[in-house]
């Protein structure tokens, strides 16, 4: 998918509402509990919503999670109020700002800490050899930015390669077949590619250096702006339930991973590969931010987030991705992060004495 088709989809989100809405088959609950509809990818980092529901961590909320693999469909639903929350990668903030969408980033969700890797095929001995080659990334997503940064860090113009849009299973297949010379892959697809292509090498991992310190590859939680204003108490309860679920998982990782696997229809082993087995968030490749760490990322609690990140890192992430979207031609200008970021829910929770 080239940048023009990407922009066309971004400007025509409303046109996808009918087809996207058909993907949602949420039965109205018999109780009077407030409905909170969440959508996102089939990704263990978002599975804490299933724990919140399974363990009744917010008994007066009816939380549902719908897996939708195309983020644009999720954001179309969010914009129209057909879902209240989208859990997705964090780079959509500047795109939402460029489209004046009623979408607000309310928190960092997870920090990639090794689950995302940039892999070169064995015949690529030097980054300079990537000039003119095809590389596999999620075009319009953080993998494309990670690839662009890696190229520039190694003296290769970011626009001297052909970016091939792939979802992760396709990315692993493209690496194995040799269709692409390099790819940015996350687990379990990175391990699959490395096991299937002898001599393939990892040249960048989000557990290392600036990749960890900038928090480039990160998940976030987005909310419908009108819903936050109209049903703020429910929005606050929903975020508290999600952080309570993370806290519960940290104490019960084995049972929690089974709940997440069942909810997402994944193998437990794949869930463990991503978020780990021991509840620390450090033995997998994705680190679920606790409430206090997310509040620090938002700049509404004192102290710094993990991995060398700075207080208010979410705002710096917005600026970094905005800069790269301008370079890739996906947005035209730099936007004030406050146009899309709304950390007031985490601020309210923190000031209430909640610490997760």
Order of alpha helices (4+ residues) and beta strands (2+ residues): alpha-alpha-beta-alpha-beta-alpha-beta-alpha-beta-beta-beta-alpha-beta-alpha-beta-alpha-beta-alpha-beta-alpha-alpha-alpha-alpha-beta-alpha-alpha-alpha
